[in-house]
Amino acid sequence: MHPIPELNSLLKQLRLSGILDSLEARDREAIDRKLAFTEFLSLLIHDEIARRGQKKLAQRMRRANFRNEKTLDGFDFNRLPGLNRAAVHDLATCRFIDEKVAVLISGPCGTGKSHLAQSLGHAAARHGYDVLFITQTQLMASLRTAQAMGTYERRLQYLSKVALLIIDDFGLKPLRPPEDEDFHDLIAERYERTATILTSNLHFDEWGAAFAANKMIGAATLDRLRHGAYKLVLDGDSYRALPSASEASKPTTEKGRKAAPP
């Protein structure tokens, strides 16, 4: 009797039915190469581990809510010759996630802030971290909806614990009460526990303007974000605009100083 039908049932009981995808090919390989049984088994186990890894990665990518497939391979560093590529690729190792600090990205519209943030998010997902990409507007809307449905605490806990939270377009709209308090509570919960990436069209000196109604909350929130943060400044023409005769831009990269918590 051919063993495959019986194996099919047994592997399903063990939740190993994925092995069937490569079993016949590996069986032929084992015969052709005259592999020992242990070598044959090792190949099947490695196939299963790789298959599960790809499945988990696909799940993380879906949960991350990325807008599209933005990676560092597709990022045009040539448009921003002053941007420190080594520093960006160092961030892509995801060391900052283990450090539990923020990456703050500032620059005019169209300079690649969202692309860069999502690229770092993709790298984090491939390193096994859970990621969520969300705009400031979507973030605050989700908290308002959770408040109305009586699930605010659960939503806040999820947002607080995700390994890497990427908030796009920070400061595009002012945070008015109670949004400013909600945003502060979220950052306070994540402070020194998880990593956060923020992108903004505002210069770093202008980030306090996002807290239009309560400067004290703004100061406390930004102090936590800046503590140990990596800062990337992308200062160039929009890639969405028509090509111009010259590109007078000199982005800089800097490591934020450690500051005492408020």
Contacts in CASP RR format, 6 or more apart in sequence:
PFRMAT RR
TARGET T0000
AUTHOR 0000-0000-0000
METHOD contacts of the structure
MODEL  1
MHPIPELNSLLKQLRLSGILDSLEARDREAIDRKLAFTEFLSLLIHDEIA
RRGQKKLAQRMRRANFRNEKTLDGFDFNRLPGLNRAAVHDLATCRFIDEK
VAVLISGPCGTGKSHLAQSLGHAAARHGYDVLFITQTQLMASLRTAQAMG
TYERRLQYLSKVALLIIDDFGLKPLRPPEDEDFHDLIAERYERTATILTS
NLHFDEWGAAFAANKMIGAATLDRLRHGAYKLVLDGDSYRALPSASEASK
PTTEKGRKAAPP
4 20 0 8 1.000
4 23 0 8 1.000
4 24 0 8 1.000
7 20 0 8 1.000
7 23 0 8 1.000
8 17 0 8 1.000
8 20 0 8 1.000
11 17 0 8 1.000
11 18 0 8 1.000
11 19 0 8 1.000
11 20 0 8 1.000
16 48 0 8 1.000
18 48 0 8 1.000
18 51 0 8 1.000
19 44 0 8 1.000
19 47 0 8 1.000
19 48 0 8 1.000
21 47 0 8 1.000
21 51 0 8 1.000
22 43 0 8 1.000
22 44 0 8 1.000
22 47 0 8 1.000
23 44 0 8 1.000
26 40 0 8 1.000
26 43 0 8 1.000
26 44 0 8 1.000
26 47 0 8 1.000
27 40 0 8 1.000
29 35 0 8 1.000
29 43 0 8 1.000
30 39 0 8 1.000
30 40 0 8 1.000
30 43 0 8 1.000
35 43 0 8 1.000
56 128 0 8 1.000
57 125 0 8 1.000
57 126 0 8 1.000
57 128 0 8 1.000
60 125 0 8 1.000
60 128 0 8 1.000
60 129 0 8 1.000
60 130 0 8 1.000
60 131 0 8 1.000
61 122 0 8 1.000
61 125 0 8 1.000
63 130 0 8 1.000
63 131 0 8 1.000
63 132 0 8 1.000
64 121 0 8 1.000
64 125 0 8 1.000
64 130 0 8 1.000
64 131 0 8 1.000
64 132 0 8 1.000
64 133 0 8 1.000
65 132 0 8 1.000
65 133 0 8 1.000
65 134 0 8 1.000
66 118 0 8 1.000
66 121 0 8 1.000
66 122 0 8 1.000
66 133 0 8 1.000
67 114 0 8 1.000
67 118 0 8 1.000
67 133 0 8 1.000
68 118 0 8 1.000
69 122 0 8 1.000
70 114 0 8 1.000
70 115 0 8 1.000
70 118 0 8 1.000
70 119 0 8 1.000
70 122 0 8 1.000
71 119 0 8 1.000
71 122 0 8 1.000
71 123 0 8 1.000
72 88 0 8 1.000
72 89 0 8 1.000
72 92 0 8 1.000
72 119 0 8 1.000
72 123 0 8 1.000
74 115 0 8 1.000
74 119 0 8 1.000
75 112 0 8 1.000
75 115 0 8 1.000
75 116 0 8 1.000
75 119 0 8 1.000
76 239 0 8 1.000
77 83 0 8 1.000
77 85 0 8 1.000
77 88 0 8 1.000
79 111 0 8 1.000
79 236 0 8 1.000
79 237 0 8 1.000
79 239 0 8 1.000
79 247 0 8 1.000
80 111 0 8 1.000
80 234 0 8 1.000
80 235 0 8 1.000
80 236 0 8 1.000
80 249 0 8 1.000
80 251 0 8 1.000
81 250 0 8 1.000
82 249 0 8 1.000
82 250 0 8 1.000
82 251 0 8 1.000
82 252 0 8 1.000
83 232 0 8 1.000
83 234 0 8 1.000
83 251 0 8 1.000
83 252 0 8 1.000
83 253 0 8 1.000
84 252 0 8 1.000
84 253 0 8 1.000
87 230 0 8 1.000
87 232 0 8 1.000
87 253 0 8 1.000
88 116 0 8 1.000
88 232 0 8 1.000
88 253 0 8 1.000
91 103 0 8 1.000
91 120 0 8 1.000
91 230 0 8 1.000
92 119 0 8 1.000
92 120 0 8 1.000
92 123 0 8 1.000
93 123 0 8 1.000
94 120 0 8 1.000
94 123 0 8 1.000
94 124 0 8 1.000
94 127 0 8 1.000
94 129 0 8 1.000
96 102 0 8 1.000
96 103 0 8 1.000
96 195 0 8 1.000
96 230 0 8 1.000
97 124 0 8 1.000
97 127 0 8 1.000
97 129 0 8 1.000
97 163 0 8 1.000
97 164 0 8 1.000
97 194 0 8 1.000
97 195 0 8 1.000
99 195 0 8 1.000
99 228 0 8 1.000
100 192 0 8 1.000
100 193 0 8 1.000
100 194 0 8 1.000
100 195 0 8 1.000
101 195 0 8 1.000
101 227 0 8 1.000
101 228 0 8 1.000
101 229 0 8 1.000
101 230 0 8 1.000
102 195 0 8 1.000
102 196 0 8 1.000
102 197 0 8 1.000
102 198 0 8 1.000
102 225 0 8 1.000
102 226 0 8 1.000
102 228 0 8 1.000
102 229 0 8 1.000
102 230 0 8 1.000
103 117 0 8 1.000
103 120 0 8 1.000
103 195 0 8 1.000
103 196 0 8 1.000
103 197 0 8 1.000
103 198 0 8 1.000
103 229 0 8 1.000
103 230 0 8 1.000
103 231 0 8 1.000
103 232 0 8 1.000
104 197 0 8 1.000
104 198 0 8 1.000
104 200 0 8 1.000
104 204 0 8 1.000
104 225 0 8 1.000
104 226 0 8 1.000
104 229 0 8 1.000
104 230 0 8 1.000
104 231 0 8 1.000
104 232 0 8 1.000
105 113 0 8 1.000
105 116 0 8 1.000
105 117 0 8 1.000
105 197 0 8 1.000
105 198 0 8 1.000
105 199 0 8 1.000
105 200 0 8 1.000
105 231 0 8 1.000
105 232 0 8 1.000
105 234 0 8 1.000
106 113 0 8 1.000
106 199 0 8 1.000
106 200 0 8 1.000
106 201 0 8 1.000
106 202 0 8 1.000
106 203 0 8 1.000
106 204 0 8 1.000
106 231 0 8 1.000
106 232 0 8 1.000
106 233 0 8 1.000
106 234 0 8 1.000
107 113 0 8 1.000
107 200 0 8 1.000
107 201 0 8 1.000
107 203 0 8 1.000
107 233 0 8 1.000
107 234 0 8 1.000
107 235 0 8 1.000
107 236 0 8 1.000
108 201 0 8 1.000
108 234 0 8 1.000
108 235 0 8 1.000
108 236 0 8 1.000
108 237 0 8 1.000
108 238 0 8 1.000
109 201 0 8 1.000
109 238 0 8 1.000
109 240 0 8 1.000
110 238 0 8 1.000
110 239 0 8 1.000
110 240 0 8 1.000
111 234 0 8 1.000
111 235 0 8 1.000
111 236 0 8 1.000
111 237 0 8 1.000
111 238 0 8 1.000
111 239 0 8 1.000
111 249 0 8 1.000
111 251 0 8 1.000
112 234 0 8 1.000
112 239 0 8 1.000
113 168 0 8 1.000
113 199 0 8 1.000
113 200 0 8 1.000
113 201 0 8 1.000
113 234 0 8 1.000
114 168 0 8 1.000
114 169 0 8 1.000
114 199 0 8 1.000
116 199 0 8 1.000
116 232 0 8 1.000
116 234 0 8 1.000
117 133 0 8 1.000
117 166 0 8 1.000
117 168 0 8 1.000
117 197 0 8 1.000
117 199 0 8 1.000
118 133 0 8 1.000
118 166 0 8 1.000
120 164 0 8 1.000
120 166 0 8 1.000
120 197 0 8 1.000
121 131 0 8 1.000
121 133 0 8 1.000
121 164 0 8 1.000
121 166 0 8 1.000
121 197 0 8 1.000
124 131 0 8 1.000
124 163 0 8 1.000
124 164 0 8 1.000
125 131 0 8 1.000
129 163 0 8 1.000
129 164 0 8 1.000
130 162 0 8 1.000
130 163 0 8 1.000
130 164 0 8 1.000
131 162 0 8 1.000
131 163 0 8 1.000
131 164 0 8 1.000
131 165 0 8 1.000
131 166 0 8 1.000
132 159 0 8 1.000
132 162 0 8 1.000
132 164 0 8 1.000
132 165 0 8 1.000
132 166 0 8 1.000
133 166 0 8 1.000
133 168 0 8 1.000
134 142 0 8 1.000
134 165 0 8 1.000
134 166 0 8 1.000
134 167 0 8 1.000
134 168 0 8 1.000
135 167 0 8 1.000
135 168 0 8 1.000
135 169 0 8 1.000
135 172 0 8 1.000
136 167 0 8 1.000
136 168 0 8 1.000
136 169 0 8 1.000
136 170 0 8 1.000
136 171 0 8 1.000
136 172 0 8 1.000
136 173 0 8 1.000
136 175 0 8 1.000
137 169 0 8 1.000
137 172 0 8 1.000
137 173 0 8 1.000
139 159 0 8 1.000
139 167 0 8 1.000
139 183 0 8 1.000
139 186 0 8 1.000
140 175 0 8 1.000
140 179 0 8 1.000
140 182 0 8 1.000
140 183 0 8 1.000
142 155 0 8 1.000
143 152 0 8 1.000
143 155 0 8 1.000
143 156 0 8 1.000
143 179 0 8 1.000
143 182 0 8 1.000
146 152 0 8 1.000
146 154 0 8 1.000
146 155 0 8 1.000
146 156 0 8 1.000
156 182 0 8 1.000
156 185 0 8 1.000
156 186 0 8 1.000
156 189 0 8 1.000
159 165 0 8 1.000
159 186 0 8 1.000
160 186 0 8 1.000
160 189 0 8 1.000
160 190 0 8 1.000
160 193 0 8 1.000
160 194 0 8 1.000
161 193 0 8 1.000
161 194 0 8 1.000
162 194 0 8 1.000
163 194 0 8 1.000
163 195 0 8 1.000
164 194 0 8 1.000
164 195 0 8 1.000
164 196 0 8 1.000
164 197 0 8 1.000
165 190 0 8 1.000
165 194 0 8 1.000
165 195 0 8 1.000
165 196 0 8 1.000
165 197 0 8 1.000
166 196 0 8 1.000
166 197 0 8 1.000
166 198 0 8 1.000
166 199 0 8 1.000
167 196 0 8 1.000
167 197 0 8 1.000
167 198 0 8 1.000
167 199 0 8 1.000
168 199 0 8 1.000
169 199 0 8 1.000
169 200 0 8 1.000
169 201 0 8 1.000
170 198 0 8 1.000
170 199 0 8 1.000
170 200 0 8 1.000
170 202 0 8 1.000
170 207 0 8 1.000
170 210 0 8 1.000
171 200 0 8 1.000
171 201 0 8 1.000
171 202 0 8 1.000
171 207 0 8 1.000
171 209 0 8 1.000
171 210 0 8 1.000
172 200 0 8 1.000
172 201 0 8 1.000
174 209 0 8 1.000
174 210 0 8 1.000
174 211 0 8 1.000
174 212 0 8 1.000
174 213 0 8 1.000
175 183 0 8 1.000
175 210 0 8 1.000
175 211 0 8 1.000
175 212 0 8 1.000
175 213 0 8 1.000
176 212 0 8 1.000
176 213 0 8 1.000
177 213 0 8 1.000
177 214 0 8 1.000
180 211 0 8 1.000
180 213 0 8 1.000
180 214 0 8 1.000
180 217 0 8 1.000
180 218 0 8 1.000
180 221 0 8 1.000
181 214 0 8 1.000
181 217 0 8 1.000
183 221 0 8 1.000
184 217 0 8 1.000
184 218 0 8 1.000
184 220 0 8 1.000
184 221 0 8 1.000
187 196 0 8 1.000
187 221 0 8 1.000
187 224 0 8 1.000
187 225 0 8 1.000
188 220 0 8 1.000
188 221 0 8 1.000
188 224 0 8 1.000
190 196 0 8 1.000
191 224 0 8 1.000
191 227 0 8 1.000
191 261 0 8 1.000
192 227 0 8 1.000
196 225 0 8 1.000
198 225 0 8 1.000
200 207 0 8 1.000
200 210 0 8 1.000
202 209 0 8 1.000
202 210 0 8 1.000
204 231 0 8 1.000
204 233 0 8 1.000
207 222 0 8 1.000
208 215 0 8 1.000
208 218 0 8 1.000
208 219 0 8 1.000
208 222 0 8 1.000
210 218 0 8 1.000
211 217 0 8 1.000
211 218 0 8 1.000
211 221 0 8 1.000
219 262 0 8 1.000
220 262 0 8 1.000
223 259 0 8 1.000
223 261 0 8 1.000
223 262 0 8 1.000
224 261 0 8 1.000
224 262 0 8 1.000
226 256 0 8 1.000
226 259 0 8 1.000
227 258 0 8 1.000
227 259 0 8 1.000
227 260 0 8 1.000
227 261 0 8 1.000
228 255 0 8 1.000
228 256 0 8 1.000
228 257 0 8 1.000
228 258 0 8 1.000
228 259 0 8 1.000
229 256 0 8 1.000
230 255 0 8 1.000
230 256 0 8 1.000
231 253 0 8 1.000
231 254 0 8 1.000
231 255 0 8 1.000
231 256 0 8 1.000
232 251 0 8 1.000
232 253 0 8 1.000
233 251 0 8 1.000
233 252 0 8 1.000
233 253 0 8 1.000
233 254 0 8 1.000
234 251 0 8 1.000
235 249 0 8 1.000
235 250 0 8 1.000
235 251 0 8 1.000
235 252 0 8 1.000
236 247 0 8 1.000
236 248 0 8 1.000
236 249 0 8 1.000
236 251 0 8 1.000
237 244 0 8 1.000
237 247 0 8 1.000
237 249 0 8 1.000
END
